[in-house]
Amino acid sequence: MVKKKHTGIYNTLVVDASHLAYRVFFALPNLSANGDSTQLIYGFMISLLSSIEQFPFHELIIALDKGSGRKRELYSGYKVRKPEEEPLDEVLRQDFYRQFDILVDLLTALGVRQCFCKNVEADDVIAHIARQGWVGEYAQHIVERPILILSGDHDLYSLLQDDVAIWNPHKDDIYTIEKFRDEFQGLEPKQYTDILAFMGCSGDKVPGVRGIGPGYATKLIKDYGSVDGVKTANPSKDRIVKLAQANWADVEISWKLVTFLDIEPTLIHQDPNFSRARKILFANELMSLLESWDELENLSKL
């Protein structure tokens, strides 16, 4: 189950649920004998147990997506794809969400903490946890640091701190603030949002500036420090500055879209109902997960 043991101490694991779910949904075959696919549920839980084995985590938080409504209020085209651009056809989409709903029921029955905010993506929830260090109404739960974020989403790079790192489960690589500084020529993670404002993101339909990719976007921030620095720079001395300033409306809306929202996410943490958890596993022919029942029970202690 375990690929390798990592060195380092992280007290809290925050899981980007949608990212992990998509990864295992496409990576594994249908595991159900009766035709009702279960690979998402099985793969997610096995990956979660494997992750827990690799560090002495004290707590676990699952960050859930609850839509993009808040961002679409800023920009109606945010994450709006043409039919041919959709990663899932209608049949696969329904199957994905059917399995995901069962997964959430299973996590709830196992007493696993879940965190979300209405009309807000998991990225913003994770940002709140990493930056504010608490979740739930009136800061009812203080998150224990250092924090390890399980996600392959590079949009989270701006959250890197001395006590916050990102674990890409696909590459099995832990991305730290030191690695960011090495890759981005000494820039600080908080400047990554400004880089994204210029390069955009085609997958999320964040416009950015056509003609400015990662290299040029990084150079702009390296040379001028921030979005505001580029805005006030002399365009006659730098053609990329001139290009950016000529498309400043796109830069501004892109910056708003890639900036994490100020939210107060809801925390769900119920007492475990192991009888219900077993029923969910049996009902979905996931008896193989019962072989790891002791580990599943232990999730309620995190």
SEFISE-376691 format. One line per 2 residues: number of its first residue (from 1); their letters; for each residue x, y, z of C-alpha. Coordinates in pm, 1 decimal, m for minus. Layout:
REM residues N
NUM> A> X/Y/Z ~ ...
END
This chain:
REM residues 302
1> MV> 0.0/0.0/0.0 ~ 282.0/242.6/85.9
3> KK> 511.9/370.0/m189.7 ~ 779.0/505.6/39.1
5> KH> 827.0/656.0/380.3 ~ 873.4/1031.6/381.6
7> TG> 1084.4/1221.1/626.9 ~ 944.1/1521.6/810.6
9> IY> 673.3/1589.8/1063.4 ~ 325.2/1706.2/966.9
11> NT> 50.9/1709.8/1226.9 ~ m249.5/1771.6/1000.0
13> LV> m336.1/1623.4/661.1 ~ m578.5/1831.7/452.6
15> VD> m714.0/1637.9/153.4 ~ m834.3/1803.3/m166.9
17> AS> m1119.4/1555.4/m208.9 ~ m1213.4/1635.3/m568.9
19> HL> m856.9/1614.0/m695.4 ~ m796.8/1275.5/m534.8
21> AY> m1137.9/1147.9/m644.5 ~ m1080.5/1241.2/m1010.2
23> RV> m737.5/1081.4/m1006.8 ~ m856.2/743.8/m880.7
25> FF> m1176.6/753.2/m1088.3 ~ m975.7/742.0/m1409.8
27> AL> m685.1/535.1/m1279.8 ~ m871.3/224.5/m1162.6
29> PN> m1107.6/m18.9/m1337.6 ~ m1465.9/m82.0/m1229.9
31> LS> m1443.6/m304.3/m922.6 ~ m1809.8/m403.3/m890.0
33> AN> m1939.7/m738.5/m1009.4 ~ m2293.9/m609.1/m1071.4
35> GD> m2193.5/m321.3/m1299.4 ~ m2224.3/m39.5/m1045.5
37> ST> m1875.3/107.7/m1049.8 ~ m1694.1/156.9/m719.6
39> QL> m1338.4/245.9/m822.9 ~ m1367.1/602.8/m693.7
41> IY> m1469.5/491.6/m343.7 ~ m1216.6/210.1/m326.2
43> GF> m928.5/410.6/m471.0 ~ m996.5/715.0/m254.1
45> MI> m1006.2/514.2/68.5 ~ m698.8/307.2/m16.8
47> SL> m506.7/623.0/m109.7 ~ m620.7/790.2/211.1
49> LS> m510.8/495.8/426.5 ~ m178.4/482.8/244.4
51> SI> m124.6/853.3/310.0 ~ m204.8/817.0/678.6
53> EQ> 53.7/539.4/708.5 ~ 336.3/761.9/588.4
55> FP> 323.9/1027.4/860.3 ~ 220.6/1035.0/1227.8
57> FH> m69.7/1271.1/1155.9 ~ m267.8/1390.4/1456.3
59> EL> m566.8/1499.8/1251.4 ~ m732.8/1468.3/912.6
61> II> m957.6/1716.2/730.1 ~ m1133.7/1645.0/399.8
63> AL> m1192.9/1963.2/196.8 ~ m1500.7/1938.8/m26.8
65> DK> m1603.3/2129.9/m340.3 ~ m1944.9/2290.8/m325.2
67> GS> m1951.3/2459.0/m665.1 ~ m1804.3/2769.0/m830.8
69> GR> m2092.9/3007.7/m773.0 ~ m1896.7/3271.5/m583.0
71> KR> m1629.4/3293.0/m854.8 ~ m1889.1/3300.3/m1133.0
73> EL> m2038.6/3607.5/m970.0 ~ m1707.2/3773.4/m1053.8
75> YS> m1675.3/3625.4/m1403.6 ~ m1957.7/3435.2/m1571.4
77> GY> m1716.5/3235.9/m1788.8 ~ m1525.1/3085.1/m1497.2
79> KV> m1491.0/2707.9/m1551.4 ~ m1758.2/2716.7/m1823.4
81> RK> m1647.9/2465.5/m2085.8 ~ m1776.0/2376.6/m2428.8
83> PE> m1930.4/2026.7/m2451.1 ~ m1622.1/1890.8/m2627.7
85> EE> m1400.5/2028.0/m2347.8 ~ m1579.7/1849.8/m2063.9
87> PL> m1359.4/1580.9/m1903.2 ~ m1664.3/1360.3/m1838.8
89> DE> m1954.4/1273.2/m2065.4 ~ m2298.6/1268.7/m1905.0
91> VL> m2288.0/898.8/m1815.4 ~ m1946.4/925.3/m1652.5
93> RQ> m2042.2/1249.9/m1479.1 ~ m2345.8/1090.2/m1317.1
95> DF> m2140.2/786.8/m1217.6 ~ m1869.3/1006.8/m1066.9
97> YR> m2111.4/1205.5/m850.0 ~ m2305.0/893.5/m750.1
99> QF> m1984.9/740.0/m618.3 ~ m1870.0/1064.5/m461.5
101> DI> m2195.6/1093.7/m264.3 ~ m2146.9/739.0/m133.7
103> LV> m1787.2/825.5/m42.3 ~ m1899.2/1127.9/160.8
105> DL> m2157.7/910.6/341.2 ~ m1883.7/660.1/421.8
107> LT> m1646.1/927.9/551.2 ~ m1924.5/1070.9/766.6
109> AL> m2006.4/727.7/909.0 ~ m1637.8/679.1/990.0
111> GV> m1632.8/1006.6/1184.4 ~ m1392.0/1186.4/949.8
113> RQ> m1383.3/1568.1/959.8 ~ m1516.7/1736.8/646.3
115> CF> m1493.8/2105.9/566.3 ~ m1678.6/2305.9/299.8
117> CK> m1847.9/2634.9/213.2 ~ m2157.9/2678.9/m2.4
119> NV> m2088.9/2779.2/m365.2 ~ m1715.0/2765.2/m298.9
121> EA> m1442.8/2531.4/m425.0 ~ m1214.9/2320.2/m209.3
123> DD> m916.7/2543.8/m296.1 ~ m1066.3/2832.4/m100.7
125> VI> m1146.9/2604.8/192.6 ~ m790.4/2473.3/196.1
127> AH> m657.7/2830.6/177.9 ~ m863.8/2927.9/480.9
129> IA> m732.2/2631.4/678.2 ~ m369.3/2698.0/583.5
131> RQ> m378.2/3072.9/640.3 ~ m624.0/3117.9/925.5
133> GW> m553.3/2792.6/1110.0 ~ m909.2/2731.5/1223.7
135> VG> m1239.0/2599.6/1088.6 ~ m1599.3/2595.7/1203.1
137> EY> m1825.2/2864.1/1344.0 ~ m1648.3/3094.5/1590.4
139> AQ> m1317.3/2914.5/1530.5 ~ m1454.3/2604.6/1700.8
141> HI> m1160.1/2392.2/1585.2 ~ m797.6/2504.7/1581.8
143> VE> m593.8/2322.8/1317.4 ~ m267.5/2176.9/1442.5
145> RP> 40.2/2275.7/1244.3 ~ 253.3/2186.3/1046.3
147> IL> 1.2/2114.6/769.3 ~ 42.0/1887.1/466.7
149> IL> m202.5/1947.0/178.8 ~ m272.5/1641.7/m35.8
151> SG> m337.6/1779.6/m384.9 ~ m182.7/1804.7/m728.6
153> DH> m330.1/2150.7/m792.5 ~ m54.9/2404.2/m856.9
155> DL> m299.9/2687.7/m777.2 ~ m228.3/2608.0/m410.8
157> YS> 140.4/2703.9/m438.7 ~ 69.3/3045.6/m288.5
159> LL> m21.9/2872.0/40.0 ~ 328.7/2735.4/96.4
161> QD> 483.1/2840.9/426.3 ~ 752.1/2712.7/658.4
163> DV> 481.4/2497.5/820.6 ~ 262.7/2428.7/514.6
165> AI> 364.6/2193.9/230.0 ~ 183.5/2030.4/m63.9
167> WN> 191.7/1658.0/m135.5 ~ 125.7/1557.3/m495.1
169> PH> m8.6/1199.4/m471.9 ~ 53.2/1131.6/m842.4
171> KD> 423.8/1217.4/m824.4 ~ 454.2/1118.1/m456.1
173> DI> 645.8/1441.0/m409.3 ~ 628.3/1690.7/m123.7
175> YT> 655.0/2047.7/m251.0 ~ 793.3/2288.6/7.6
177> IE> 856.0/2660.7/27.9 ~ 1224.8/2593.5/m41.5
179> KF> 1142.5/2405.5/m362.8 ~ 917.0/2690.7/m473.4
181> RD> 1192.4/2947.0/m422.3 ~ 1434.5/2731.8/m623.2
183> EF> 1189.6/2683.0/m910.2 ~ 1068.6/3043.8/m924.0
185> QG> 1402.6/3224.0/m904.4 ~ 1379.5/3331.9/m542.7
187> LE> 1021.0/3457.0/m552.1 ~ 795.1/3398.9/m251.1
189> PK> 483.7/3177.9/m269.4 ~ 254.5/3474.4/m201.6
191> QY> 368.7/3614.7/m538.5 ~ 236.5/3310.9/m726.5
193> TD> m111.5/3463.5/m742.3 ~ 37.7/3754.9/m937.2
195> IL> 209.0/3512.3/m1175.9 ~ m125.4/3340.0/m1238.1
197> AF> m293.4/3674.5/m1307.7 ~ m77.1/3711.1/m1619.5
199> MG> m53.8/3350.4/m1740.2 ~ m416.3/3257.9/m1661.7
201> CS> m542.8/2900.7/m1659.9 ~ m704.3/2747.0/m1967.1
203> GD> m860.0/2461.3/m1767.1 ~ m1041.5/2699.6/m1532.9
205> KV> m1109.4/2955.1/m1808.8 ~ m910.5/3223.7/m1629.1
207> PG> m820.7/3449.4/m1924.6 ~ m477.0/3582.6/m1831.7
209> VR> m300.7/3759.4/m2120.3 ~ m264.7/3585.1/m2455.9
211> GI> 105.6/3561.5/m2533.2 ~ 218.5/3555.1/m2168.8
213> GP> 298.1/3205.2/m2046.9 ~ 460.8/3080.6/m1726.6
215> GY> 809.7/3200.0/m1822.5 ~ 714.1/3555.3/m1911.6
217> AT> 469.1/3578.6/m1617.5 ~ 742.0/3474.6/m1374.4
219> KL> 985.3/3724.7/m1529.3 ~ 733.7/4007.8/m1490.2
221> IK> 699.1/3943.3/m1118.1 ~ 1074.3/3887.6/m1082.0
223> DY> 1141.4/4225.3/m1248.6 ~ 854.2/4434.0/m1110.7
225> GS> 753.8/4258.3/m787.4 ~ 377.0/4246.3/m823.0
227> VD> 75.2/4309.8/m1042.7 ~ 74.6/4672.8/m926.8
229> GV> 443.1/4701.1/m1015.0 ~ 374.4/4589.0/m1370.8
231> KT> 80.3/4828.8/m1394.6 ~ 300.1/5131.2/m1320.5
233> AN> 608.9/5015.9/m1515.5 ~ 731.2/5199.7/m1826.1
235> PS> 592.6/5005.2/m2126.4 ~ 842.9/5157.5/m2369.2
237> KD> 1125.9/4958.6/m2208.8 ~ 959.0/4616.5/m2197.2
239> RI> 735.7/4471.8/m2468.9 ~ 583.7/4218.3/m2224.0
241> VK> 485.6/4502.9/m1989.8 ~ 330.5/4678.0/m2289.8
243> LA> 136.0/4363.2/m2378.9 ~ 14.3/4321.5/m2020.5
245> QA> m92.3/4684.4/m1986.8 ~ m278.8/4666.6/m2318.1
247> NW> m486.2/4382.5/m2173.3 ~ m518.0/4512.7/m1818.7
249> AD> m888.2/4431.3/m1781.0 ~ m802.1/4063.3/m1831.1
251> VE> m521.0/4087.9/m1577.2 ~ m750.0/4239.3/m1314.9
253> IS> m1029.7/3984.6/m1352.5 ~ m775.4/3702.0/m1361.6
255> WK> m617.5/3825.8/m1037.7 ~ m958.3/3827.2/m869.2
257> LV> m1033.3/3474.5/m991.2 ~ m704.0/3326.3/m869.8
259> TF> m714.7/3506.2/m534.5 ~ m860.7/3286.9/m260.6
261> LD> m1197.0/3396.7/m124.6 ~ m1247.1/3526.5/227.1
263> IE> m1481.3/3264.4/372.6 ~ m1584.3/3095.0/697.0
265> PT> m1617.8/2727.1/606.7 ~ m1845.1/2482.6/783.3
267> LI> m1690.7/2191.6/972.6 ~ m1873.6/1858.1/997.0
269> HQ> m1738.8/1614.6/1254.5 ~ m1986.7/1355.5/1379.0
271> DP> m1934.3/1064.6/1612.1 ~ m1856.6/750.8/1410.4
273> NF> m2131.5/505.8/1321.2 ~ m1931.6/195.6/1237.6
275> SR> m2241.0/m17.0/1181.0 ~ m2355.1/220.8/906.5
277> AR> m2004.4/229.5/759.7 ~ m2005.0/m149.7/729.6
279> KI> m2348.3/m143.3/566.2 ~ m2222.4/106.4/306.6
281> LF> m1927.1/m117.9/225.8 ~ m2142.5/m430.5/193.8
283> AN> m2411.6/m252.5/m9.9 ~ m2151.8/m142.6/m262.7
285> EL> m1961.7/m471.9/m274.2 ~ m1654.1/m315.8/m117.2
287> MS> m1581.2/m607.3/110.7 ~ m1211.1/m582.5/22.9
289> LL> m1195.8/m262.1/226.7 ~ m1304.9/m461.5/530.3
291> ES> m958.5/m617.4/523.7 ~ m838.1/m274.0/637.3
293> WD> m1116.9/m229.4/893.1 ~ m884.2/m148.5/1184.3
295> EL> m728.0/132.5/979.9 ~ m1072.7/260.6/878.4
297> EN> m1180.4/271.1/1242.4 ~ m865.9/463.2/1332.9
299> LS> m966.1/745.1/1095.8 ~ m1225.6/849.4/1355.9
301> KL> m942.7/925.5/1600.2 ~ m782.0/1183.9/1373.1
END
